[in-house]
Amino acid sequence: MASISAPTRTLLFTHSTKRFFRPFKPSSSPFPLQCTTKTTCSTLQQQQQPRRNNNYNVIGILEERGLVESITSDALRSACLTPAPLKVYCGFDPTAESLHLGNLLGLIVLSWFRCCGHRAVALIGGATALVGDPSGKSLERPELDAETLERNQLGISNTIHQILGRAQDSNLVGPNSNSDSNSDSNSSVVILNNYDWWKEFSLLDFLKRVGKFARVGSMMAKESVRKRLESEQGMSYTEFTYQLLQGYDFLHLFQNEGVSVQIGGSDQWGNITAGTELIRKILQVEGAYGLTFPLLLKSDGTKFGKSEDGAIWLSPTFLSPYKFYQYFFSVPDDDVIRFLKILTFLDIEEIVALEGEMGKPGYVPNTAQRRLAEEVTRFVHGEDGLAEALKATEALRPGSETKLDWKTIEGIAEDVPCCSLAYDAVLNLSLVDLLVSSGLFESKSAARRLLKQGGLYLNNNRVDNEGKRIEAADIVDGKVLLLSAGKKNKMDLAFSLLGEILKLRLSPNYHNLEYTYENGLCKTKRVNDALNLFEEMHPDTVTYSSLIENQGESLMFGILLMRCMIEVNLRM
Amino acid sequence: MASIYAPTRSLLFTHTTKCFFRPFKPSSSPFPLHCATKTTCSTLQQQQQQPRRNNSNNNVIGILEERGLVESITSDALRSACLTPPPLKVYCGFDPTAESLHLGNLLGLIVLSWFRRCGHRAVALIGGATARVGDPSGKSLERPELDAETLERNQMGISNTIHEILGRAQNSNLVGPDSDSSVVILNNYNWWKEFSLLDFLKRVGRFARVGSMMAKESVRKRLESEQGMSYTEFTYQLLQGYDFLHLFQNEGVSVQIGGSDQWGNITAGTELIRKILQVEGAYGLTFPLLLKSDGTKFGKSEDGAIWLSPTFLSPYKFYQYFFSVPDDDVIRFLKILTFLDIEEIVSLEGEMGKPGYVPNTAQRRLAEEVTRFVHGEDGLAEALKATEALRPGSETKLDWKTIEGIAEDVPSCSLAYDAVLNLSLVDLSVSSGLFESKSAARRLLKQGGLYLNNNRVDSESKRIEAADIVDGKVLLLSAGKKNKVLVRIA
């Protein structure tokens, strides 16, 4: 038989799942919401109708939800109420093949403008990325660089198109839409690339038509520029020029595409005002506005969107909907209400009601987190993506009845050790042999032992027959299958495991798990001792929380401990 | 008789000629020479027997320093680079802001000539690109077509001037094997016109640190002033720096020269070459600005810039400007502005202190040499003839060209040929505006102060003959030493 390569047995779960099991800490007085500005205008008060209405004051909505940090002029408020819809744009830098969580707010704000009858333009910074490479690779690998840039632009363009295109379908077509709204919904999101107008823009033209209208003193006064110039690193002339490139982008869109509003994160304020100033000086007209939204921060001040595994990508190719969902599900209570306002399109009333329920005794833990995760995942990955994420979440629950498919299993692939085998090598192979080949067990005898105890699962279905062989139907979609070593008697095992750990002060691993289970089931006296020890400890939430966090790398162990808490009627 | 229009009598001479007649003030102790650097190198000393001309690879840096034409050099390595066998290529930039170069550009041409005399090659770079973006008045937004035309005309004019001056220098000084190469005149618009902004930012901009750019003296001063500086002006140093890089890479140019105010831009080029091309071997040299001993800038007169093109300033006026240099400056200027041997200049300086010195001998020499360099032998001859022609009672036979050379200084009128021919001189004197009345004209004539084409008129009944009309075009009436009228035949 051909030799089958399999990775050495490793921990079943990675650290990223630690957050998933952080216990709920109910608080009767939530942390004050971090809202920059909150304004209720008379128009809002007068409209009891659903908020999705043409030309509704989008600025008021954004402020109410905490999505406005600065606007260049109050005239923007009245501009939003005029019959003609505004065109609004946001820039996206193609520095990677996928957008990340930092770009999500831009997409959300653009969606709000569209909900209120305005038009959205997404600008991909193809030119900026071309000159922005500080590593100097372009001198060494110009071809690869061009290829990478092309791939990045395509990936980002697709992501924007999917998200905003879907938002249009779900938000602008419905019983509440009037005829104008129906007419507006015909327009799809416009995605432009600034490389189109920069690629043949000569330096001499730029200096003559743009450069001489910009004062160096004003350019150096920008916060982002000043900081860099004062730092030891300094700034290159090319980086110094960025604000003019972005400023001219706005001018170009203003002049050629009728775009009058630019939105961006608060760190873009300097670049946005460079655009409005340039338009005023060169075109000698008013009517260009800028709006910035705050950066997404947690209540502890750190940046939301960075996890231990790297950036939170919006493209399902780079981060599965399941992991994306889990990230939002793990948001702490202190942040979840604020994030619901910022990151979802739920009505404020619904969010406020949910906030109220969080303080009540009957509140089901993580209800708000579930809602947040569902809404954001739906916005970013669509209904299919959300369904996939929910399915994957259910699939990871031991003994769940969910029928697995390849897509679902792939969505959790990173969390589970895996190996690759040839189809012919797997088909008709004894399950016991496969368990050893894949690394789940160290020996056939160990595998058989657990199988007899009823703790072995294939694609979440318990295996009873020791003679079981892999059939074609067992290979999900002809691509993958999932092997699980679960537990039959969770209560007994939990007791014995806890007892052993406390006595020996050892960290759990698979070896201990197997050993403890065997001892736990075969020696009644030990079980009784463990149970007595457990009762003497009078464990409370803090103790369990501490144990879970300390041993978080083991999902299985965490689940068991949580089940113990539930069964002894401890509040989470 | 038809009414004859004549301009109202006005001052016959402008302030420019005032210097011409300034009395000589001999000084036994001349003002100390204003020399930036003076060095005599061993190579120079060893060549006492050979004429300085036509020697390849003579140390041009030493010569320039001896003459006060070096303010700064980027590296002493330039001295040895000048002595190695392959000749260097040296360039100087000229901005086409006007149709003619002016005195401020002359030093650049002189230094380029010195390099050529010592066997090196000269490149003149016309800043066609810089001029396009440098228009601060914003006219380009209003009159783009005219602006392009003006720029084209300016470039042509400047290119012609450079070609005439340096081309002439080649003919007279470098007859020999090396003289085959003519001066190279390039226009940076050729490589900037299709240079995209993205390419510039990627290939040039990211090698330049904003901090270093702001540290340049010229930039810092502007940024601290109330006027400030535009991004376009801030970019100039990179444009000029890249010009040097382009010439270094494509034309083999390794030295850039310029006035001391160009030091920041020159070093921007040498730094850019070092960073981007990762090589050494690019050098810069600056010469001092031309100042008088009183600290003011030489080259600005009350009538405006001193142009090098004969179309804008006649050789006569050009000659007169240098003739009027004060004694305190003339020796220094002879070293800087002429190619006379140092020994000859020192000798002349010695004579200035002696009792028998003929006043303005040094000034005459200076004016002759500079005018010859800029306007050639023909231009010099023309200037000398015009100078002689203006001296009362001179025997010089005037011609139309000479008279036109002094046209701007003399009031003039236009009359028909038939109206002038056979006209009484007394009548013409009044018609042309030289005199207010016939009686006044007759009175001066009797006193022997009336001249026709520099010839004294004795007879009151003198009538204009065909021979009196110079080349059938003009005639010159003079009353005494200062009053003149030019009569043009329409």
Interface residues (C-beta under 8 A of the other chain):
Chain A: A127 L130 V131 D133 P134 S138 W198 K199 E200 F201 S202 L203 L204 D205 F206 L207 K208 V210 G211 K212 F213 A214 R215 V216 G217 M219 L229 G234 M235 S236 Y237 T238 E239 F240 T241 L244
Chain B: A129 R132 V133 D135 P136 G138 S140 W192 K193 E194 F195 S196 L197 L198 D199 F200 L201 K202 V204 G205 R206 F207 A208 R209 V210 G211 M213 L223 G228 M229 S230 Y231 T232 E233 F234 T235 L238
